[in-house]
Amino acid sequence: MAKKDGSMKILKTTKRLPVKLSDDELLERGKQLVESMRKTAVAEAEREADNKKRKGDIALMEEVTSRLASIIRDGQEDREVECELRKDFEHSSVTTVRTDTGEIVDTRVMDNEERQEQMFERQTHREPAKGKGADPFEDEKE
Protein backbone atom coordinates (compact mmCIF):
# COMPACT_ATOMS: atom_id res chain seq x y z
CA MET A 1 0.00 0.00 0.00
CA ALA A 2 1.08 3.48 -0.72
CA LYS A 3 1.48 5.91 2.10
CA LYS A 4 -0.05 9.29 1.67
CA ASP A 5 3.17 10.97 2.49
CA GLY A 6 4.78 9.81 -0.79
CA SER A 7 7.34 7.55 0.84
CA MET A 8 6.39 4.61 -1.37
CA LYS A 9 6.78 4.20 -5.11
CA ILE A 10 4.94 1.45 -7.05
CA LEU A 11 6.44 -0.06 -10.23
CA LYS A 12 4.80 -2.62 -12.48
CA THR A 13 6.74 -5.72 -13.54
CA THR A 14 6.11 -9.28 -14.72
CA LYS A 15 7.43 -12.58 -13.34
CA ARG A 16 7.05 -16.14 -14.49
CA LEU A 17 4.91 -17.79 -11.83
CA PRO A 18 2.73 -20.92 -11.72
CA VAL A 19 -0.86 -20.44 -12.88
CA LYS A 20 -3.57 -23.08 -12.49
CA LEU A 21 -4.86 -24.08 -15.98
CA SER A 22 -8.50 -24.47 -16.93
CA ASP A 23 -9.76 -27.71 -18.49
CA ASP A 24 -9.74 -26.13 -21.95
CA GLU A 25 -6.15 -24.97 -21.49
CA LEU A 26 -5.09 -28.47 -20.34
CA LEU A 27 -6.75 -30.00 -23.42
CA GLU A 28 -4.93 -27.53 -25.69
CA ARG A 29 -1.57 -28.31 -24.04
CA GLY A 30 -2.30 -32.04 -24.53
CA LYS A 31 -2.83 -31.47 -28.25
CA GLN A 32 0.40 -29.47 -28.42
CA LEU A 33 2.24 -32.28 -26.60
CA VAL A 34 1.03 -34.92 -29.07
CA GLU A 35 2.01 -32.71 -32.04
CA SER A 36 5.45 -32.10 -30.55
CA MET A 37 5.95 -35.85 -30.00
CA ARG A 38 4.89 -36.55 -33.60
CA LYS A 39 7.31 -33.95 -34.99
CA THR A 40 10.12 -35.39 -32.82
CA ALA A 41 9.43 -38.93 -34.13
CA VAL A 42 9.42 -37.68 -37.73
CA ALA A 43 12.71 -35.82 -37.19
CA GLU A 44 14.26 -38.95 -35.61
CA ALA A 45 13.10 -41.12 -38.54
CA GLU A 46 14.51 -38.60 -41.04
CA ARG A 47 17.81 -38.52 -39.16
CA GLU A 48 18.01 -42.32 -39.15
CA ALA A 49 17.22 -42.48 -42.88
CA ASP A 50 19.85 -39.82 -43.55
CA ASN A 51 22.38 -41.75 -41.44
CA LYS A 52 21.64 -44.95 -43.37
CA LYS A 53 22.06 -43.11 -46.67
CA ARG A 54 25.34 -41.60 -45.52
CA LYS A 55 26.57 -45.01 -44.30
CA GLY A 56 25.65 -46.45 -47.71
CA ASP A 57 27.48 -43.62 -49.48
CA ILE A 58 30.54 -44.17 -47.31
CA ALA A 59 30.45 -47.94 -47.87
CA LEU A 60 30.31 -47.36 -51.64
CA MET A 61 33.26 -44.96 -51.49
CA GLU A 62 35.21 -47.47 -49.37
CA GLU A 63 34.45 -50.22 -51.91
CA VAL A 64 35.72 -48.05 -54.78
CA THR A 65 38.81 -47.12 -52.77
CA SER A 66 39.54 -50.78 -51.99
CA ARG A 67 39.09 -51.81 -55.64
CA LEU A 68 41.40 -49.04 -56.85
CA ALA A 69 44.01 -49.93 -54.20
CA SER A 70 43.95 -53.57 -55.38
CA ILE A 71 44.36 -52.50 -59.02
CA ILE A 72 47.33 -50.30 -58.15
CA ARG A 73 48.89 -52.98 -55.90
CA ASP A 74 48.52 -55.73 -58.56
CA GLY A 75 49.26 -53.50 -61.56
CA GLN A 76 46.29 -54.96 -63.45
CA GLU A 77 42.49 -54.97 -63.60
CA ASP A 78 39.86 -57.24 -65.08
CA ARG A 79 38.32 -56.02 -68.35
CA GLU A 80 36.18 -57.48 -71.10
CA VAL A 81 38.61 -58.96 -73.63
CA GLU A 82 37.63 -60.50 -76.97
CA CYS A 83 38.55 -64.19 -77.13
CA GLU A 84 38.25 -67.08 -79.57
CA LEU A 85 36.89 -70.50 -78.70
CA ARG A 86 38.93 -72.97 -80.72
CA LYS A 87 37.19 -76.34 -80.96
CA ASP A 88 39.46 -79.30 -81.65
CA PHE A 89 37.12 -82.15 -82.59
CA GLU A 90 40.01 -84.58 -83.02
CA HIS A 91 41.04 -84.18 -79.36
CA SER A 92 37.54 -83.25 -78.07
CA SER A 93 38.85 -80.06 -76.49
CA VAL A 94 37.96 -76.37 -76.50
CA THR A 95 40.72 -73.80 -76.06
CA THR A 96 39.96 -70.15 -75.19
CA VAL A 97 42.54 -67.77 -76.70
CA ARG A 98 42.84 -63.99 -76.15
CA THR A 99 42.73 -62.18 -79.50
CA ASP A 100 44.77 -59.23 -78.19
CA THR A 101 47.80 -61.24 -77.02
CA GLY A 102 47.24 -64.74 -78.41
CA GLU A 103 47.57 -66.11 -74.87
CA ILE A 104 45.72 -69.34 -74.02
CA VAL A 105 43.27 -68.53 -71.25
CA ASP A 106 41.66 -71.93 -70.75
CA THR A 107 41.52 -75.43 -72.20
CA ARG A 108 38.69 -77.83 -71.39
CA VAL A 109 37.06 -81.03 -72.60
CA MET A 110 34.15 -80.61 -75.04
CA ASP A 111 30.73 -81.33 -73.67
CA ASN A 112 28.34 -83.72 -75.44
CA GLU A 113 26.47 -80.94 -77.22
CA GLU A 114 29.70 -79.53 -78.67
CA ARG A 115 30.78 -82.99 -79.88
CA GLN A 116 27.49 -83.28 -81.78
CA GLU A 117 28.17 -80.03 -83.66
CA GLN A 118 30.76 -81.81 -85.80
CA MET A 119 28.31 -84.61 -86.63
CA PHE A 120 25.64 -82.06 -87.57
CA GLU A 121 28.08 -80.14 -89.80
CA ARG A 122 29.09 -83.34 -91.59
CA GLN A 123 25.44 -84.19 -92.24
CA THR A 124 24.61 -80.77 -93.68
CA HIS A 125 27.64 -80.78 -96.01
CA ARG A 126 27.16 -84.34 -97.25
CA GLU A 127 26.42 -85.20 -100.88
CA PRO A 128 22.91 -86.54 -101.54
CA ALA A 129 22.71 -90.24 -100.80
CA LYS A 130 22.61 -92.70 -103.70
CA GLY A 131 21.05 -96.10 -103.47
CA LYS A 132 19.23 -97.30 -100.38
CA GLY A 133 17.28 -94.46 -98.70
CA ALA A 134 17.85 -92.08 -101.64
CA ASP A 135 15.05 -90.21 -103.36
CA PRO A 136 13.72 -92.69 -106.01
CA PHE A 137 12.49 -89.84 -108.19
CA GLU A 138 15.80 -87.89 -108.12
CA ASP A 139 16.45 -88.40 -111.86
CA GLU A 140 12.95 -87.29 -112.86
CA LYS A 141 13.12 -83.87 -111.13
CA GLU A 142 15.37 -82.25 -113.69
Sequence and secondary structure as in RCSB ss.txt:
>XXXX:A:sequence
MAKKDGSMKILKTTKRLPVKLSDDELLERGKQLVESMRKTAVAEAEREADNKKRKGDIALMEEVTSRLASIIRDG
QEDREVECELRKDFEHSSVTTVRTDTGEIVDTRVMDNEERQEQMFERQTHREPAKGKGADPFEDEKE
>XXXX:A:secstr
   TTS                HHHHHHHHHHHHHHHHHHHHHHHHHHHHHHHHHHHHHHHHHHHHHHHHHHHHT
       EEEEEETTTTEEEEEETTT  EEEEEE  HHHHHHHHHHHHHTS    STTS TTGGG  
